[in-house]
């Protein structure tokens, strides 16, 4: 069905056989949750997402083993593949021949090879993308914003640094003559996702936007958060591609695609379900959707158990973040009241930015409830 909403006149960006922007259908994408170097598991995941109707599939690359595996995985699918680069941006040169899009995080780029100018790193990625017929996504995340941008703004303002970082990298790519890119600005709070994307779209209405609520959590809460952001943005013409990020068992990841398509169909036919503003009274569990960076598959089960064991405190405004990897875990748990980020054999438990300790997967839930009890006691 065709939406009557007037879409923003962004430019076209080709990603393999999929084109986003300039009025093209909004593309629905997801990300493989398995370790990329596990070729059989990742191929199975890609096929699962492909069967669900994914327009683009993202795969994380964190090592040479991941990069070598991706060459074999790419042979198994016709769906456009996007690589999610971590700190080592140079791996782009190894994997680009097998991909259609390169996603990099400006915050991660800042931290790798600190003595090298960021513009030189961006130029390397632009040259690599151009040489291999790839698009680029500038992916700005709330928990890993370039610290130089953060320092320019009031500490209570988390939106302006994200937008400033995205605009800076757009200008770099433009000055390099590379315009085949899109941008994403993601947060776990749908209100901040809405505000950041509106602000960016006002200043760069020509740039296609990829929408998503990062670490939205488990269904149904994660779906509700995502729907609110998508309805409020796509409803006013902002957004050219989407990703629904849910914490799910590996074999259920296709649900992200189904949910995304359902939300788009509802928006197109005027079936809006959200309220104008998301209010996070009560316990708010933020959890990442899992990807190849997760170093222990027990993470998904842990996230679900966290929801179960903290249900007794649901009337209290407590934010708990459950993160599955060392890349996003440390930074993106800092703003939560209680944070858990998972290592291969233990879980780091935090109160805000302060580390409480490292606990086994079996013992961390008891310590978590003790911390929740302490927080609850401050409200009574």
FILO-729076 format. One record per residue (C-alpha): residue number from 1; x, y, z; residue in three letters. Coordinates in Angstrom, 2 decimals, always signed. Layout:
BEGIN
+-----+---------+---------+---------+---------+
! num !    east !   north !      up ! residuo !
+-----+---------+---------+---------+---------+
! NUM !       X !       Y !       Z !     ala !
...
+-----+---------+---------+---------+---------+
***
This chain:
BEGIN
+-----+---------+---------+---------+---------+
! num !    east !   north !      up ! residuo !
+-----+---------+---------+---------+---------+
!   1 !   +0.00 !   +0.00 !   +0.00 !     unk !
!   2 !   +1.15 !   +3.54 !   -0.72 !     unk !
!   3 !   +1.47 !   +6.09 !   +2.04 !     unk !
!   4 !   -0.03 !   +9.55 !   +1.58 !     unk !
!   5 !   +2.79 !  +11.03 !   +3.71 !     unk !
!   6 !   +5.11 !  +13.29 !   +1.73 !     unk !
!   7 !   +8.60 !  +11.84 !   +2.11 !     unk !
!   8 !  +11.63 !  +14.12 !   +2.45 !     unk !
!   9 !  +13.36 !  +14.62 !   -0.90 !     unk !
!  10 !  +16.61 !  +12.87 !   +0.00 !     unk !
!  11 !  +19.06 !  +11.81 !   -2.69 !     unk !
!  12 !  +19.23 !   +8.27 !   -4.03 !     unk !
!  13 !  +21.83 !   +5.90 !   -2.60 !     unk !
!  14 !  +22.30 !   +2.54 !   -4.28 !     unk !
!  15 !  +23.19 !   -0.44 !   -2.08 !     unk !
!  16 !  +23.62 !   -3.38 !   -4.41 !     unk !
!  17 !  +20.20 !   -4.11 !   -5.90 !     unk !
!  18 !  +18.43 !   -1.92 !   -3.32 !     unk !
!  19 !  +18.08 !   +1.84 !   -3.65 !     unk !
!  20 !  +17.14 !   +4.05 !   -0.73 !     unk !
!  21 !  +16.14 !   +7.71 !   -0.67 !     unk !
!  22 !  +14.47 !   +9.92 !   -3.26 !     unk !
!  23 !  +11.05 !   +8.34 !   -2.74 !     unk !
!  24 !  +12.14 !   +4.71 !   -3.10 !     unk !
!  25 !  +10.38 !   +2.21 !   -0.80 !     unk !
!  26 !  +11.69 !   +2.26 !   +2.76 !     unk !
!  27 !  +14.15 !   -0.63 !   +3.04 !     unk !
!  28 !  +13.90 !   -3.01 !   +6.00 !     unk !
!  29 !  +17.15 !   -4.44 !   +7.28 !     unk !
!  30 !  +18.55 !   -6.47 !  +10.14 !     unk !
!  31 !  +21.83 !   -7.83 !  +11.40 !     unk !
!  32 !  +23.25 !  -11.31 !  +11.80 !     unk !
!  33 !  +23.49 !  -12.17 !  +15.51 !     unk !
!  34 !  +25.99 !  -15.01 !  +15.19 !     unk !
!  35 !  +29.78 !  -14.78 !  +15.34 !     unk !
!  36 !  +30.82 !  -14.02 !  +11.77 !     unk !
!  37 !  +33.77 !  -16.42 !  +11.84 !     unk !
!  38 !  +31.27 !  -19.24 !  +12.50 !     unk !
!  39 !  +30.49 !  -19.59 !   +8.80 !     unk !
!  40 !  +27.76 !  -22.22 !   +9.10 !     unk !
!  41 !  +25.86 !  -20.36 !  +11.83 !     unk !
!  42 !  +26.15 !  -16.98 !  +10.12 !     unk !
!  43 !  +25.11 !  -18.38 !   +6.74 !     unk !
!  44 !  +22.07 !  -19.91 !   +8.44 !     unk !
!  45 !  +21.27 !  -16.54 !  +10.02 !     unk !
!  46 !  +21.63 !  -14.69 !   +6.71 !     unk !
!  47 !  +19.32 !  -17.20 !   +5.02 !     unk !
!  48 !  +16.81 !  -16.81 !   +7.84 !     unk !
!  49 !  +16.76 !  -13.01 !   +7.46 !     unk !
!  50 !  +16.64 !  -13.32 !   +3.70 !     unk !
!  51 !  +13.60 !  -15.62 !   +3.95 !     unk !
!  52 !  +11.91 !  -13.07 !   +6.23 !     unk !
!  53 !  +12.25 !  -10.46 !   +3.47 !     unk !
!  54 !  +15.27 !   -8.40 !   +4.53 !     unk !
!  55 !  +16.31 !   -5.83 !   +1.94 !     unk !
!  56 !  +19.81 !   -5.43 !   +3.46 !     unk !
!  57 !  +21.67 !   -7.63 !   +5.96 !     unk !
!  58 !  +24.46 !   -6.33 !   +8.18 !     unk !
!  59 !  +27.35 !   -8.43 !   +9.48 !     unk !
!  60 !  +29.89 !   -7.31 !  +12.09 !     unk !
!  61 !  +33.62 !   -7.58 !  +11.45 !     unk !
!  62 !  +35.98 !   -7.42 !  +14.40 !     unk !
!  63 !  +38.96 !   -9.50 !  +13.30 !     unk !
!  64 !  +40.84 !  -10.99 !  +10.37 !     unk !
!  65 !  +39.03 !  -14.30 !  +10.97 !     unk !
!  66 !  +35.70 !  -12.51 !  +10.59 !     unk !
!  67 !  +36.89 !  -10.85 !   +7.41 !     unk !
!  68 !  +38.06 !  -14.14 !   +5.89 !     unk !
!  69 !  +34.75 !  -15.80 !   +6.77 !     unk !
!  70 !  +32.71 !  -13.02 !   +5.18 !     unk !
!  71 !  +34.12 !  -13.80 !   +1.74 !     unk !
!  72 !  +32.57 !  -17.28 !   +1.92 !     unk !
!  73 !  +29.32 !  -16.10 !   +3.50 !     unk !
!  74 !  +28.78 !  -13.52 !   +0.74 !     unk !
!  75 !  +28.71 !  -16.28 !   -1.89 !     unk !
!  76 !  +25.56 !  -17.73 !   -0.31 !     unk !
!  77 !  +23.23 !  -14.75 !   -0.71 !     unk !
!  78 !  +21.95 !  -12.29 !   -3.29 !     unk !
!  79 !  +20.73 !   -9.87 !   -0.60 !     unk !
!  80 !  +22.93 !   -6.76 !   -0.27 !     unk !
!  81 !  +25.37 !   -7.08 !   +2.61 !     unk !
!  82 !  +26.60 !   -4.29 !   +4.86 !     unk !
!  83 !  +29.66 !   -4.58 !   +7.07 !     unk !
!  84 !  +29.64 !   -3.18 !  +10.59 !     unk !
!  85 !  +33.22 !   -2.08 !  +11.23 !     unk !
!  86 !  +34.50 !   -1.90 !  +14.78 !     unk !
!  87 !  +37.66 !   -0.04 !  +15.80 !     unk !
!  88 !  +39.85 !   -1.47 !  +13.03 !     unk !
!  89 !  +38.56 !   +0.50 !  +10.08 !     unk !
!  90 !  +41.36 !   -0.88 !   +7.86 !     unk !
!  91 !  +39.53 !   -4.21 !   +7.62 !     unk !
!  92 !  +37.22 !   -2.43 !   +5.18 !     unk !
!  93 !  +39.80 !   -2.95 !   +2.43 !     unk !
!  94 !  +39.71 !   -6.73 !   +2.99 !     unk !
!  95 !  +35.93 !   -7.15 !   +3.03 !     unk !
!  96 !  +34.75 !   -4.44 !   +0.62 !     unk !
!  97 !  +34.97 !   -6.66 !   -2.49 !     unk !
!  98 !  +32.23 !   -8.88 !   -1.00 !     unk !
!  99 !  +29.90 !   -6.12 !   +0.21 !     unk !
! 100 !  +27.55 !   -3.42 !   -0.93 !     unk !
! 101 !  +27.78 !   -1.05 !   +2.05 !     unk !
! 102 !  +30.30 !   -0.08 !   +4.74 !     unk !
! 103 !  +29.01 !   +1.17 !   +8.10 !     unk !
! 104 !  +31.39 !   +2.96 !  +10.43 !     unk !
! 105 !  +30.93 !   +4.66 !  +13.80 !     unk !
! 106 !  +32.59 !   +8.11 !  +14.08 !     unk !
! 107 !  +33.21 !   +7.51 !  +17.80 !     unk !
! 108 !  +35.06 !   +4.25 !  +17.15 !     unk !
! 109 !  +36.99 !   +5.88 !  +14.33 !     unk !
! 110 !  +38.18 !   +8.56 !  +16.75 !     unk !
! 111 !  +39.66 !   +6.00 !  +19.14 !     unk !
! 112 !  +41.57 !   +3.86 !  +16.60 !     unk !
! 113 !  +44.98 !   +5.18 !  +15.52 !     unk !
! 114 !  +44.54 !   +8.35 !  +17.57 !     unk !
! 115 !  +47.59 !  +10.08 !  +16.09 !     unk !
! 116 !  +46.16 !   +9.87 !  +12.59 !     unk !
! 117 !  +43.72 !  +12.64 !  +11.58 !     unk !
! 118 !  +40.11 !  +11.46 !  +11.45 !     unk !
! 119 !  +39.76 !  +12.96 !   +7.99 !     unk !
! 120 !  +42.51 !  +10.64 !   +6.72 !     unk !
! 121 !  +40.62 !   +7.64 !   +8.09 !     unk !
! 122 !  +37.40 !   +8.82 !   +6.45 !     unk !
! 123 !  +39.30 !   +9.31 !   +3.18 !     unk !
! 124 !  +40.57 !   +5.72 !   +3.42 !     unk !
! 125 !  +37.00 !   +4.45 !   +3.82 !     unk !
! 126 !  +35.69 !   +6.64 !   +1.01 !     unk !
! 127 !  +38.44 !   +5.47 !   -1.35 !     unk !
! 128 !  +37.79 !   +1.85 !   -0.39 !     unk !
! 129 !  +34.06 !   +2.23 !   -0.95 !     unk !
! 130 !  +34.53 !   +3.96 !   -4.31 !     unk !
! 131 !  +36.95 !   +1.31 !   -5.54 !     unk !
! 132 !  +34.54 !   -1.50 !   -4.63 !     unk !
! 133 !  +31.17 !   +0.01 !   -5.64 !     unk !
! 134 !  +30.00 !   +0.32 !   -2.00 !     unk !
! 135 !  +27.82 !   +2.83 !   -0.22 !     unk !
! 136 !  +28.67 !   +4.12 !   +3.28 !     unk !
! 137 !  +26.59 !   +4.61 !   +6.41 !     unk !
! 138 !  +27.76 !   +7.06 !   +9.05 !     unk !
! 139 !  +26.41 !   +5.32 !  +12.15 !     unk !
! 140 !  +26.28 !   +7.54 !  +15.25 !     unk !
! 141 !  +25.31 !   +5.78 !  +18.51 !     unk !
! 142 !  +24.42 !   +7.42 !  +21.81 !     unk !
! 143 !  +26.92 !   +5.39 !  +23.84 !     unk !
! 144 !  +29.97 !   +5.97 !  +21.65 !     unk !
! 145 !  +29.85 !   +9.56 !  +20.42 !     unk !
! 146 !  +33.12 !  +11.23 !  +19.43 !     unk !
! 147 !  +34.38 !  +12.71 !  +22.74 !     unk !
! 148 !  +35.55 !  +15.88 !  +20.99 !     unk !
! 149 !  +31.93 !  +16.57 !  +20.03 !     unk !
! 150 !  +30.65 !  +15.68 !  +23.50 !     unk !
! 151 !  +33.00 !  +18.22 !  +25.07 !     unk !
! 152 !  +31.51 !  +21.05 !  +22.99 !     unk !
! 153 !  +28.06 !  +20.82 !  +24.57 !     unk !
! 154 !  +26.34 !  +20.91 !  +27.91 !     unk !
! 155 !  +26.75 !  +17.53 !  +29.68 !     unk !
! 156 !  +22.97 !  +17.21 !  +29.92 !     unk !
! 157 !  +22.59 !  +17.51 !  +26.14 !     unk !
! 158 !  +23.15 !  +14.12 !  +24.49 !     unk !
! 159 !  +21.41 !  +14.97 !  +21.22 !     unk !
! 160 !  +23.51 !  +17.89 !  +19.93 !     unk !
! 161 !  +26.84 !  +15.97 !  +20.03 !     unk !
! 162 !  +25.32 !  +13.12 !  +18.01 !     unk !
! 163 !  +23.97 !  +15.46 !  +15.35 !     unk !
! 164 !  +27.19 !  +17.51 !  +15.26 !     unk !
! 165 !  +29.24 !  +14.34 !  +14.77 !     unk !
! 166 !  +27.01 !  +13.19 !  +11.91 !     unk !
! 167 !  +27.14 !  +16.60 !  +10.23 !     unk !
! 168 !  +30.93 !  +16.75 !  +10.55 !     unk !
! 169 !  +31.35 !  +13.39 !   +8.84 !     unk !
! 170 !  +28.88 !  +14.33 !   +6.11 !     unk !
! 171 !  +30.99 !  +17.39 !   +5.40 !     unk !
! 172 !  +34.15 !  +15.27 !   +5.29 !     unk !
! 173 !  +32.66 !  +12.84 !   +2.77 !     unk !
! 174 !  +31.23 !  +15.69 !   +0.70 !     unk !
! 175 !  +34.62 !  +17.42 !   +0.59 !     unk !
! 176 !  +36.16 !  +14.16 !   -0.60 !     unk !
! 177 !  +33.66 !  +13.96 !   -3.43 !     unk !
! 178 !  +31.87 !  +10.95 !   -1.96 !     unk !
! 179 !  +28.10 !  +11.43 !   -1.73 !     unk !
! 180 !  +26.85 !   +7.83 !   -1.79 !     unk !
! 181 !  +26.14 !   +7.72 !   +1.91 !     unk !
! 182 !  +23.36 !   +7.71 !   +4.47 !     unk !
! 183 !  +23.30 !   +8.52 !   +8.19 !     unk !
! 184 !  +21.87 !   +6.97 !  +11.35 !     unk !
! 185 !  +21.47 !   +8.54 !  +14.79 !     unk !
! 186 !  +20.48 !   +5.95 !  +17.37 !     unk !
! 187 !  +19.60 !   +5.96 !  +21.05 !     unk !
! 188 !  +17.74 !   +3.55 !  +23.31 !     unk !
! 189 !  +15.26 !   +6.32 !  +24.15 !     unk !
! 190 !  +12.77 !   +6.78 !  +21.29 !     unk !
! 191 !  +12.23 !  +10.43 !  +22.24 !     unk !
! 192 !  +15.94 !  +11.13 !  +21.67 !     unk !
! 193 !  +15.88 !   +9.21 !  +18.39 !     unk !
! 194 !  +12.99 !  +11.39 !  +17.26 !     unk !
! 195 !  +14.68 !  +14.63 !  +18.35 !     unk !
! 196 !  +18.08 !  +13.78 !  +16.85 !     unk !
! 197 !  +16.70 !  +12.75 !  +13.47 !     unk !
! 198 !  +14.42 !  +15.78 !  +13.27 !     unk !
! 199 !  +17.34 !  +18.10 !  +14.04 !     unk !
! 200 !  +19.60 !  +16.42 !  +11.49 !     unk !
! 201 !  +16.91 !  +16.40 !   +8.79 !     unk !
! 202 !  +16.39 !  +20.14 !   +9.26 !     unk !
! 203 !  +20.06 !  +20.80 !   +8.49 !     unk !
! 204 !  +20.71 !  +18.09 !   +5.89 !     unk !
! 205 !  +17.37 !  +17.27 !   +4.22 !     unk !
! 206 !  +19.25 !  +15.79 !   +1.27 !     unk !
! 207 !  +20.86 !  +12.92 !   +3.22 !     unk !
! 208 !  +18.94 !   +9.61 !   +3.50 !     unk !
! 209 !  +18.34 !   +8.51 !   +7.09 !     unk !
! 210 !  +18.46 !   +5.00 !   +8.50 !     unk !
! 211 !  +16.15 !   +4.82 !  +11.53 !     unk !
! 212 !  +16.43 !   +2.60 !  +14.57 !     unk !
! 213 !  +16.09 !   +2.51 !  +18.35 !     unk !
! 214 !  +19.29 !   +0.86 !  +19.52 !     unk !
! 215 !  +19.10 !   -1.69 !  +22.34 !     unk !
! 216 !  +15.30 !   -1.44 !  +22.22 !     unk !
! 217 !  +15.11 !   -4.63 !  +24.28 !     unk !
! 218 !  +12.76 !   -7.60 !  +24.24 !     unk !
! 219 !   +9.26 !   -7.81 !  +22.83 !     unk !
! 220 !   +6.79 !   -6.31 !  +23.45 !     unk !
! 221 !   +8.55 !   -3.31 !  +25.05 !     unk !
! 222 !  +11.19 !   -3.12 !  +22.32 !     unk !
! 223 !   +8.52 !   -3.12 !  +19.63 !     unk !
! 224 !   +6.60 !   -0.35 !  +21.37 !     unk !
! 225 !   +9.69 !   +1.87 !  +21.66 !     unk !
! 226 !  +10.56 !   +1.29 !  +18.01 !     unk !
! 227 !   +7.03 !   +1.87 !  +16.77 !     unk !
! 228 !   +6.85 !   +5.21 !  +18.60 !     unk !
! 229 !  +10.06 !   +6.47 !  +16.95 !     unk !
! 230 !   +9.13 !   +5.21 !  +13.48 !     unk !
! 231 !   +5.59 !   +6.56 !  +13.56 !     unk !
! 232 !   +6.68 !   +9.99 !  +14.76 !     unk !
! 233 !   +9.46 !  +10.26 !  +12.13 !     unk !
! 234 !   +8.17 !   +8.43 !   +9.08 !     unk !
! 235 !   +4.81 !  +10.07 !   +9.73 !     unk !
! 236 !   +6.40 !  +13.44 !   +8.89 !     unk !
! 237 !   +8.46 !  +12.17 !   +5.96 !     unk !
! 238 !  +11.75 !  +11.38 !   +7.73 !     unk !
! 239 !  +13.35 !   +7.98 !   +7.13 !     unk !
! 240 !  +14.54 !   +5.96 !   +4.13 !     unk !
! 241 !  +15.52 !   +2.64 !   +5.71 !     unk !
! 242 !  +14.80 !   +1.02 !   +9.09 !     unk !
! 243 !  +16.10 !   -1.60 !  +11.48 !     unk !
! 244 !  +14.12 !   -3.07 !  +14.38 !     unk !
! 245 !  +16.59 !   -4.09 !  +17.12 !     unk !
! 246 !  +15.15 !   -6.75 !  +19.43 !     unk !
! 247 !  +16.78 !   -9.11 !  +21.92 !     unk !
! 248 !  +15.71 !  -12.48 !  +20.55 !     unk !
! 249 !  +16.96 !  -16.07 !  +20.30 !     unk !
! 250 !  +19.06 !  -16.49 !  +17.16 !     unk !
! 251 !  +16.44 !  -18.50 !  +15.29 !     unk !
! 252 !  +13.79 !  -15.83 !  +15.92 !     unk !
! 253 !  +15.73 !  -12.90 !  +14.41 !     unk !
! 254 !  +13.46 !  -12.89 !  +11.39 !     unk !
! 255 !  +10.86 !  -11.34 !  +13.68 !     unk !
! 256 !  +12.74 !   -8.04 !  +13.38 !     unk !
! 257 !  +11.94 !   -7.97 !   +9.66 !     unk !
! 258 !   +8.30 !   -8.95 !  +10.16 !     unk !
! 259 !   +7.81 !   -6.28 !  +12.83 !     unk !
! 260 !   +9.46 !   -3.63 !  +10.66 !     unk !
! 261 !   +7.25 !   -4.43 !   +7.69 !     unk !
! 262 !   +4.15 !   -4.44 !   +9.87 !     unk !
! 263 !   +4.97 !   -0.99 !  +11.28 !     unk !
! 264 !   +5.58 !   +0.39 !   +7.78 !     unk !
! 265 !   +2.29 !   -1.01 !   +6.52 !     unk !
! 266 !   +0.43 !   +0.50 !   +9.47 !     unk !
! 267 !   +2.00 !   +3.91 !   +8.85 !     unk !
! 268 !   +1.20 !   +3.69 !   +5.14 !     unk !
! 269 !   -2.47 !   +3.03 !   +5.87 !     unk !
! 270 !   -2.76 !   +5.54 !   +8.70 !     unk !
! 271 !   -3.00 !   +2.98 !  +11.51 !     unk !
! 272 !   -0.98 !   +4.80 !  +14.17 !     unk !
! 273 !   -0.75 !   +3.17 !  +17.58 !     unk !
! 274 !   +1.71 !   +5.37 !  +19.46 !     unk !
! 275 !   +1.18 !   +8.29 !  +21.79 !     unk !
! 276 !   +2.90 !  +11.61 !  +21.01 !     unk !
! 277 !   +5.58 !  +11.06 !  +23.66 !     unk !
! 278 !   +7.10 !   +7.93 !  +25.15 !     unk !
! 279 !   +6.95 !   +8.01 !  +28.94 !     unk !
! 280 !   +9.28 !   +5.58 !  +30.66 !     unk !
! 281 !   +7.68 !   +5.41 !  +34.09 !     unk !
! 282 !   +8.36 !   +2.11 !  +35.76 !     unk !
! 283 !  +11.23 !   -0.27 !  +35.16 !     unk !
! 284 !  +12.90 !   +0.18 !  +31.77 !     unk !
! 285 !  +15.07 !   -2.66 !  +30.50 !     unk !
! 286 !  +17.42 !   -1.76 !  +27.66 !     unk !
! 287 !  +19.10 !   -4.69 !  +25.92 !     unk !
! 288 !  +21.03 !   -5.01 !  +22.69 !     unk !
! 289 !  +19.68 !   -7.12 !  +19.82 !     unk !
! 290 !  +22.76 !   -9.38 !  +19.85 !     unk !
! 291 !  +25.17 !   -9.62 !  +16.94 !     unk !
! 292 !  +28.42 !  -11.32 !  +16.04 !     unk !
! 293 !  +30.22 !   -9.30 !  +18.74 !     unk !
! 294 !  +28.37 !  -11.20 !  +21.50 !     unk !
! 295 !  +30.96 !  -13.47 !  +23.09 !     unk !
! 296 !  +28.61 !  -15.76 !  +25.01 !     unk !
! 297 !  +25.27 !  -16.89 !  +23.64 !     unk !
! 298 !  +23.95 !  -17.01 !  +27.21 !     unk !
! 299 !  +23.49 !  -13.25 !  +26.89 !     unk !
! 300 !  +20.01 !  -13.58 !  +25.38 !     unk !
! 301 !  +18.83 !  -15.91 !  +28.16 !     unk !
! 302 !  +20.34 !  -13.56 !  +30.74 !     unk !
! 303 !  +18.43 !  -10.58 !  +29.34 !     unk !
! 304 !  +15.17 !  -12.48 !  +29.57 !     unk !
! 305 !  +15.92 !  -13.60 !  +33.14 !     unk !
! 306 !  +16.72 !  -10.01 !  +34.13 !     unk !
! 307 !  +13.21 !   -9.03 !  +33.07 !     unk !
! 308 !  +11.73 !  -11.90 !  +35.10 !     unk !
! 309 !  +13.66 !  -11.37 !  +38.33 !     unk !
! 310 !  +13.10 !   -7.60 !  +38.39 !     unk !
! 311 !   +9.37 !   -7.70 !  +37.61 !     unk !
! 312 !   +8.57 !   -7.10 !  +41.29 !     unk !
! 313 !  +10.01 !   -3.56 !  +40.95 !     unk !
! 314 !   +8.04 !   -2.65 !  +37.84 !     unk !
! 315 !   +6.32 !   +0.32 !  +39.51 !     unk !
! 316 !   +9.66 !   +2.05 !  +40.14 !     unk !
! 317 !  +11.50 !   +4.20 !  +37.60 !     unk !
! 318 !  +14.69 !   +2.16 !  +37.26 !     unk !
! 319 !  +16.67 !   +1.70 !  +34.04 !     unk !
! 320 !  +18.60 !   -1.55 !  +33.63 !     unk !
! 321 !  +20.88 !   -2.01 !  +30.61 !     unk !
! 322 !  +21.94 !   -5.50 !  +29.50 !     unk !
! 323 !  +24.65 !   -5.42 !  +26.84 !     unk !
! 324 !  +26.26 !   -8.36 !  +25.08 !     unk !
! 325 !  +29.76 !   -7.22 !  +24.12 !     unk !
! 326 !  +32.88 !   -5.29 !  +25.05 !     unk !
! 327 !  +32.47 !   -2.84 !  +22.17 !     unk !
! 328 !  +29.23 !   -1.15 !  +23.21 !     unk !
! 329 !  +28.79 !   -2.59 !  +26.69 !     unk !
! 330 !  +31.06 !   -0.34 !  +28.77 !     unk !
! 331 !  +29.86 !   +2.97 !  +27.32 !     unk !
! 332 !  +26.20 !   +2.19 !  +26.82 !     unk !
! 333 !  +25.64 !   +0.98 !  +30.39 !     unk !
! 334 !  +27.03 !   +4.19 !  +31.91 !     unk !
! 335 !  +23.71 !   +6.04 !  +31.76 !     unk !
! 336 !  +21.64 !   +3.22 !  +33.26 !     unk !
! 337 !  +20.88 !   +2.92 !  +36.96 !     unk !
! 338 !  +22.19 !   -0.64 !  +36.79 !     unk !
! 339 !  +24.22 !   -2.02 !  +33.90 !     unk !
! 340 !  +25.28 !   -5.52 !  +32.95 !     unk !
! 341 !  +27.72 !   -6.05 !  +30.12 !     unk !
! 342 !  +28.66 !   -9.58 !  +29.23 !     unk !
! 343 !  +32.12 !  -11.00 !  +28.72 !     unk !
! 344 !  +32.79 !  -14.59 !  +27.57 !     unk !
! 345 !  +32.78 !  -16.12 !  +31.07 !     unk !
! 346 !  +31.50 !  -13.39 !  +33.40 !     unk !
! 347 !  +29.20 !  -10.39 !  +33.63 !     unk !
! 348 !  +30.34 !   -6.89 !  +34.60 !     unk !
! 349 !  +27.77 !   -5.37 !  +36.97 !     unk !
! 350 !  +27.65 !   -1.58 !  +37.27 !     unk !
! 351 !  +25.82 !   +1.21 !  +39.10 !     unk !
! 352 !  +25.93 !   +4.02 !  +36.59 !     unk !
! 353 !  +29.54 !   +4.30 !  +35.36 !     unk !
! 354 !  +30.95 !   +2.60 !  +38.48 !     unk !
! 355 !  +31.88 !   -1.10 !  +38.33 !     unk !
! 356 !  +30.44 !   -3.11 !  +41.22 !     unk !
! 357 !  +32.24 !   -6.28 !  +40.25 !     unk !
! 358 !  +32.53 !   -9.23 !  +37.90 !     unk !
! 359 !  +30.18 !  -12.16 !  +38.46 !     unk !
! 360 !  +29.51 !  -15.50 !  +36.82 !     unk !
! 361 !  +26.39 !  -15.83 !  +34.71 !     unk !
! 362 !  +24.89 !  -18.01 !  +37.46 !     unk !
! 363 !  +25.50 !  -15.63 !  +40.37 !     unk !
! 364 !  +24.94 !  -12.22 !  +38.78 !     unk !
! 365 !  +21.13 !  -12.33 !  +39.06 !     unk !
! 366 !  +21.22 !  -12.58 !  +42.86 !     unk !
! 367 !  +23.55 !   -9.60 !  +43.05 !     unk !
! 368 !  +21.38 !   -7.72 !  +40.56 !     unk !
! 369 !  +18.26 !   -8.13 !  +42.70 !     unk !
! 370 !  +20.21 !   -6.92 !  +45.72 !     unk !
! 371 !  +21.12 !   -3.76 !  +43.80 !     unk !
! 372 !  +17.51 !   -3.31 !  +42.69 !     unk !
! 373 !  +16.36 !   -3.72 !  +46.29 !     unk !
! 374 !  +18.75 !   -0.98 !  +47.36 !     unk !
! 375 !  +17.46 !   +1.36 !  +44.66 !     unk !
! 376 !  +13.85 !   +0.61 !  +45.55 !     unk !
! 377 !  +14.58 !   +1.41 !  +49.19 !     unk !
! 378 !  +15.58 !   +4.93 !  +48.18 !     unk !
! 379 !  +12.13 !   +5.49 !  +46.65 !     unk !
! 380 !  +10.19 !   +4.41 !  +49.74 !     unk !
+-----+---------+---------+---------+---------+
***
